[in-house]
Amino acid sequence: MTALPSARQERAAAEPRTWIAILEGFLGSLLILVGSVGVGWIANGSPMIRNSLVIAMRTEGFGVMSSTVLLAEVPWCC
């Protein structure tokens, strides 16, 4: 006859999965943040609009395409 697992053993087995879910959510949020810089609205008075990386993400084909993919595909992959 086997003993039932204790609550401590069950909690220890569930902890690694909790961190994986937190990591996936954090990575997905960061990717959405980066994608939104390329295609989202930025105020005209914002100093961010004069950043060369932001300008490239908003005007170059690769930047716009990658920003769009990050926004459209990230919610489906994570």
C-alpha positions as CSV (number, residue, x, y, z in Angstrom):
1,M,0.0,0.0,0.0
2,T,1.5,3.4,-1.0
3,A,1.1,6.5,1.1
4,L,-0.6,9.6,-0.3
5,P,1.9,12.4,-1.1
6,S,2.0,15.1,1.4
7,A,1.1,18.7,0.6
8,R,4.8,19.7,0.9
9,Q,5.7,17.2,-1.8
10,E,2.9,18.3,-4.1
11,R,3.9,22.0,-3.6
12,A,7.6,21.2,-4.3
13,A,6.6,19.4,-7.5
14,A,4.5,22.3,-8.7
15,E,7.1,25.1,-8.0
16,P,9.2,24.6,-11.2
17,R,6.1,24.9,-13.4
18,T,5.2,28.1,-11.7
19,W,8.5,29.7,-12.6
20,I,8.2,28.5,-16.2
21,A,4.8,30.2,-16.5
22,I,6.1,33.4,-14.9
23,L,9.1,33.4,-17.3
24,E,7.0,32.8,-20.3
25,G,4.6,35.6,-19.3
26,F,7.5,38.0,-18.7
27,L,9.2,37.2,-22.0
28,G,5.9,37.6,-23.9
29,S,5.3,41.0,-22.2
30,L,8.8,42.2,-23.2
31,L,8.3,41.1,-26.8
32,I,5.0,42.9,-27.0
33,L,6.6,46.0,-25.5
34,V,9.4,46.0,-28.1
35,G,6.9,45.4,-30.9
36,S,4.6,48.2,-29.7
37,V,7.5,50.7,-29.9
38,G,7.7,50.0,-33.7
39,V,4.1,50.3,-34.6
40,G,2.4,52.0,-31.6
41,W,1.5,55.7,-31.1
42,I,4.3,58.0,-29.7
43,A,3.6,61.6,-28.8
44,N,5.3,64.3,-30.9
45,G,6.9,65.9,-27.8
46,S,8.4,62.6,-26.6
47,P,12.2,62.4,-26.6
48,M,11.8,58.7,-27.6
49,I,10.6,59.7,-31.1
50,R,14.1,61.2,-31.8
51,N,15.9,57.9,-31.0
52,S,17.6,56.5,-34.0
53,L,16.6,52.9,-33.2
54,V,13.0,53.9,-32.8
55,I,13.1,55.8,-36.1
56,A,14.5,52.7,-37.8
57,M,11.9,50.5,-36.3
58,R,9.1,52.8,-37.5
59,T,10.4,53.6,-41.0
60,E,12.6,50.7,-42.3
61,G,10.9,47.7,-43.8
62,F,12.6,45.2,-41.5
63,G,11.8,47.2,-38.3
64,V,8.1,47.6,-39.2
65,M,7.8,43.9,-40.2
66,S,9.5,42.6,-37.1
67,S,7.4,44.9,-34.8
68,T,4.2,43.7,-36.5
69,V,5.2,40.0,-36.1
70,L,6.1,40.6,-32.5
71,L,2.7,42.1,-31.8
72,A,0.7,39.6,-33.9
73,E,2.5,36.3,-33.1
74,V,3.6,36.6,-29.5
75,P,0.2,36.1,-27.9
76,W,-0.3,32.9,-29.9
77,C,3.1,31.3,-29.2
78,C,3.3,31.7,-25.4
